[in-house]
Amino acid sequence: MESLHSQLGGLQYDAAPESAAVANIQKEYGLFINGRFTSPADHKTFSTINPATEETLSMIALADTKDVDSAVQSAKRAYEKVWSKTTGVQRAKYLYRIARLIQERSREFAVTETLDNGKPIRETRDIDVPLAAAHFFYYAGWADKLSHAGFGQDPQPLGVAGQIIPWNFPLLMAAWKLAPALAAGNTCVLKPAETTPLTALLLAEILQQAELPEGVVNIITGDGTTGAALVEHPDVNKIAFTGSTGVGRMIQQRIAGSGKHLTLELGGKGANIVFEDAPIDEVVEGIIDGIFFNQGHVCCAGSRLLVQESIAEDVLRRLMRRVEQLRVGDPMDKNTDVGAINSAEQLARITELTAAGEGEGATRLTSTCVLPSTGFWFAPTVFTNVSQSHRIAREEIFGPVLSILTFRTPEEAVQKANNTNYGLACGVWSEKGSRTLWVAERLRAGVIWANTYNKFDPTSPFGGVRESGFGREGGRQGLEAYLNV
Amino acid sequence: MTESGLRTELKKLSGVDAVGAEARVAKLSTRSLKKETKRSAINLAISMVDLTTLEGADTAGRVSSLCSKALRPDANDLTAPSVAAVCVYPDMVATARGVIGTSSVQVASVATAFPSGRASLAVKLLDTTEAVEAGADEIDMVIDRGAFLSGNLFKVYEEIVAVKEACGRAHLKVILETGELVTYDNVRRASWLAMLGGADFIKTSTGKVGVNATLPVALVMLEAVRDFAEEYGEVVGVKVAGGIRTTKDALKYLVVVNETVGATWLTSDYFRFGASSLLNDLLLQRSKQQTGNYARPDRFSGD
């Protein structure tokens, strides 16, 4: 019967491309400081490209120390003169405006994000952009209710927040950072990732449209040196960073003793634990969502599948049938499931780690999908016969690569899931509630999903333990990162 | 199969996570069918329609005109494919057969005290036999939901086996009435029960209760026929019935078929829509694809 199922795709979908013209990307962008786009002091620029085609999308200003200083001074001025004197109700008004404007211009955001990042338009349209708007809506609700958030009678903001965000969810991470910071009464200097600055700059236009007071949010583009200058600026009161564990560690060392507040959301090596009584068809979808969502460029990705030995063969067979069905290609096509890898650098890292996986003796199964000839691509890949000591079971690959390990008992599942330096997210799949709770209590991870994976909601706190960082984003808990408590 | 054998078979089945199943079809519903894909999908959907009239007010005249429509759905465009079957009550089978004759369109008849199934087995078998003798190619039976919900699964199974035997060479579609089974776990169990009993098709609904075919229910049934084919090497069809009125809805079902079970099921031999008003919307969209303009609804016969 195997041949019967390899005929999947009897209906061949014709191309269904979203129009790139909606995006309206400008040829060049300056720095967003004090409510205006300005040229960088040294007039240095860098290009941002479409990873699916390698075409240049726009030239972006590179902020140096002087630019970072003017952004921080602008934020400081805005904090002292305006934002700290603005009532919660007023702050909420701006946040609601921003949320509505994101919704109104959602198509523009989705297309811009897909062009700049390489992720499928289906995901930007259905996940990134709606969730970004939802975050602003959610924290708008908290802005005038801080005294009811459980942090004392009149919790105070920290001042100027320096926020550095990654390239995997550019707009969404900007929303995760800005919304709670502004609701709590801080002003912000946001630095988007080098390879994905465009939606943050589009967000700057929205802030102007929303008439947010000048300097309350400043957006500075650049590379690692820009981020470092922001981290070290003496007038920054708080650093919020999402990115790699290596950079997070460096930031923590640099600001040690400075009195700056810090929250870090770093890497992960999430375990998706499947027990033999789990709902098998939904398990397969959960594994797919866990590792191939956003090309696996997800810090909480379920990159390790721990499956009970008694059903391992069945799960693998169903999983590989499903992997073959994933539609890999043009991110702008509405039917694409897996898009482009964000950069040549990331592609090289994925390639290096998967080669190490084969070298160490794991068995590689790769989708037979045809990859486009230009751009950065990696076919969905699954490794079996992986052991705990392999690099692909320990290091974060940050790509569409799944490592499958097996276990025999719940104790062994927990032991293997926890046998990592990270602690961001895990999934538990079982139809038995008592077992799910038993396992969840013993997992060392900030987020645990039961019978689902990679579900996000602004009401739910998100964050890690151990080398996955500290501090929470989302929910009431997410306010704590921006309040002096 | 013995009662304990049946229980063992059904116990092997994995549960269905409702949230996950619903999320899966919601995601599949965002597929965008364009150009040639859309044109061929509309033609395919037309060829999968079981054009149905199951009313107390049915007359020979009404059934005859429905049969004419089934043979030639678009009177102005003979390139439109004919539908898969007409579906009528047993006493209308002879009338339908008379119009359909030996064409490729099948004559399907509901039977077994449709829609409630509340009759003795003897009555159900007689109902079936009469329909087959009157010329039905396909029998749409209902399962005993009362027996299923009270845990008497073997009674349901035995009835299916008996009706299958009474069908002779006629194909058997087993209606699960998923709106009354309510949970996806029940839908999966009933699907396997029907297939083990010898169903050629498993069908969602009678169209006579509040909740009829839904996409997640179709997904669960398609997963069942896929897994059954893998285990037993037999391909069982799926028929979704009730509440599917628009081309947009029909195409969503075809996408779910396409991405759950694939090409084998993308034919009227293994997938059907039980519907009446759906056909005219398919014809309307078909002509829109050809001419670029929407025709007046009156262009298509109202049968």
Interface residues (C-beta under 8 A of the other chain):
Chain A: M1 L4 H5 Q7 L8 G9 G10 L11 Q12 Y13 D14 A15 A16 R122 D126 D277 A278 P279 I280 D281 E282 E285 G286 Q325 K334 N335 E431 N451 T452
Chain B: S14 G15 V16 D17 V19 G20 A21 A23 R24 T30 R31 S32 L33 K34 K35 E36 T37 K38 S40 A41 L44 E223 R226 A229 E230 G233 V235 L254 V255 N258 E259 V261 G262 A263 T264 L266
